[in-house]
């Protein structure tokens, strides 16, 4: 196997976008997991005001990163179909209240009722954001939308926000960091993949020095209706293209054990100044990536990544064991003649872990959702975002 020279690697690594796995399901406000009846198909509950106890209507309640969601009725009631058997954030969002979420292990739910008690937002915070907004010019606004969407140029026919004025900005001249906040979910029409996305933004920061974007939020998807079969087929092809070599594609192949067959390569990353760096022949030195020099292991075998004997793992989950960050690449086979064939790799993304134990599910979702930080080098942002309940070919 031959690898990219430094110039080709750097081309894939810059500009990088730092995305927590919360891109598809943001940090929950609880670390506990509800624990299963496989016969359960729906979840219901009520949303009330934390101070008065009165029911709240028109609250958006949804499983983050999926197409499953609804708004509460006049009595604050909701009922939602469950997604797959993975771990998801159930989110309750309203313009006048602080967004709340509950982490639920769907395959192991013992109770089909979940209630929310929402607290009012502090109006003082909104006033501060408005004052900061006036300092921001169009250049900063355009940078936000390009990094948020994941595009190099803004094209309304491809992807656009229906309510862009809900987003407010601030910029720190010392740190050169652009931040954004939103008063309500950002409504995005993605004509490239055929989805309407309601994105409750938790955090956005773009560092002009490092060109790194941090994005966290709770997305809810609604499929758009195609104008005709031609558009429907275009969306199917684009969705399949977005799925190919995505984080979802990788985690699903990790779960099913098809990672090698689907041409994914995983290598451990260690920095040379790490006291625990290996010295045996299983490691090779890699050229600089940005300002850092790293060591990469030889491609890891599937059995070295996944443990199937973890008795503490949630139902239907598999355990990823790793002490180091991982670089995920695609293996590419190229024919050079009638009899010769060479292999090369393209870097896709790196994964950094806050804990050593990560649980994966059949649909590609994982828990804890905030314990993986994904650093993407090519495709990123809302343009290529798919719901967890996406099936290739849909």
Buried (B, 14 or more C-beta within 10 A) or exposed (E): EEBBEEEBBBEBBEEBBBBBBBBBBBBBEEEEBBEBEEEBEEBEBBBBBBEEEEBBBEBBBBBBBBBBBBBBBEEBBBEBBBBBBBBBBBBBBBEBBBBBBBBBBBBBBEEBEBEBBBEEBEEEEEEEBEEBBEEBEEEBBEBBBBBBBBBEEBEEEBBBBEBBEBBBBBBEEEEEBBBBBBBBBBBBBBBBBBBBBBBBBBBBBBBEEBBBBBBBBBBBBBEBEBEEEEBBEBBBEBBBBBBEBBBBBBBBBBBBEEBBEBBBBBBBBBEEEEEEEEEEEEBEEBEEBEEEEBBBBEBBEBEEBBEEEBEEBBEBBBBBEBEBBBBBBBBEEEEEEEEEEEEBBBBBBBBBBEEEBBBBBBBBBBBBBBBBBBBBBBBBBBBBBBBBBBEEEB
